[in-house]
Amino acid sequence: MEKCKLLTRRLSLYLDGQCSEEEKESIVKHIAACKHCQDQLILFRTSRLALKSIPNLKLSTAFDNNLIDKLNHLDPSRNKHSNIAHR
């Protein structure tokens, strides 16, 4: 099961094609023999497809500023130390 935890952490890299050939072969071999990791791979792929189907929205500057104001109101210390500034 420890190998499953390590593999789950690498699934995104595997799906993005960012693993070395050696890692890829190891992952493919493990998934072929492990039902739990097969299910995890299906879940990752399904989630990625669902996320890709969500359209990108361009939010207005007014929305951004309103959100920043609300966040600053919730935590006034953000005003002094925040890296987020009005646009």
C-alpha positions as CSV (number, residue, x, y, z in Angstrom):
1,M,0.0,0.0,0.0
2,E,3.0,2.3,0.5
3,K,3.8,2.0,-3.1
4,C,0.2,3.0,-3.9
5,K,0.6,6.3,-1.9
6,L,3.8,7.1,-3.8
7,L,2.1,6.3,-7.1
8,T,-0.9,8.4,-6.4
9,R,1.4,11.4,-5.9
10,R,2.9,10.8,-9.3
11,L,-0.3,10.2,-11.3
12,S,-0.6,13.8,-12.4
13,L,3.0,13.8,-13.6
14,Y,2.3,10.5,-15.4
15,L,-0.9,11.9,-17.1
16,D,1.0,15.1,-18.1
17,G,3.7,13.0,-19.7
18,Q,6.3,14.4,-17.3
19,C,7.7,11.2,-15.9
20,S,10.9,9.6,-17.0
21,E,10.6,6.4,-19.1
22,E,11.8,4.4,-16.1
23,E,9.1,5.9,-13.9
24,K,6.4,5.5,-16.6
25,E,7.3,1.8,-17.0
26,S,7.1,1.3,-13.2
27,I,3.7,3.1,-13.0
28,V,2.2,1.2,-15.9
29,K,3.4,-2.1,-14.4
30,H,2.0,-1.3,-11.0
31,I,-1.3,-0.1,-12.3
32,A,-1.7,-3.3,-14.3
33,A,-1.5,-5.3,-11.1
34,C,-3.3,-3.0,-8.7
35,K,-7.0,-2.5,-8.7
36,H,-6.8,0.4,-6.3
37,C,-4.4,2.3,-8.5
38,Q,-6.4,1.5,-11.6
39,D,-9.4,3.1,-9.9
40,Q,-7.3,6.1,-8.9
41,L,-6.1,6.5,-12.5
42,I,-9.7,6.4,-13.7
43,L,-10.7,9.0,-11.1
44,F,-7.8,11.3,-12.0
45,R,-8.6,11.0,-15.8
46,T,-12.3,11.7,-15.2
47,S,-11.6,14.6,-12.9
48,R,-9.1,16.1,-15.4
49,L,-11.7,15.8,-18.3
50,A,-14.4,17.4,-16.1
51,L,-12.1,20.3,-15.2
52,K,-11.1,20.8,-18.9
53,S,-14.7,21.0,-19.9
54,I,-15.3,24.0,-17.6
55,P,-15.1,27.2,-19.7
56,N,-12.5,29.8,-18.7
57,L,-14.2,33.0,-17.6
58,K,-12.7,36.4,-17.7
59,L,-13.7,38.2,-14.5
60,S,-14.0,42.0,-14.5
61,T,-11.6,44.2,-12.6
62,A,-14.6,45.3,-10.5
63,F,-15.2,41.7,-9.5
64,D,-11.5,41.4,-8.5
65,N,-11.5,44.6,-6.5
66,N,-14.8,43.6,-4.8
67,L,-13.4,40.3,-3.8
68,I,-10.2,41.8,-2.5
69,D,-12.2,44.3,-0.4
70,K,-14.2,41.5,1.1
71,L,-11.1,39.5,1.9
72,N,-9.5,42.5,3.5
73,H,-12.6,43.1,5.5
74,L,-12.6,39.5,6.8
75,D,-8.9,39.8,7.8
76,P,-7.8,43.4,8.3
77,S,-4.2,42.3,8.8
78,R,-4.1,41.5,5.0
79,N,-4.2,45.2,4.3
80,K,-0.7,45.7,5.8
81,H,0.9,42.5,4.6
82,S,-1.1,41.5,1.5
83,N,0.6,40.8,-1.8
84,I,-2.8,41.3,-3.4
85,A,-3.5,44.8,-4.5
86,H,-6.3,46.4,-6.4
87,R,-5.9,46.4,-10.1
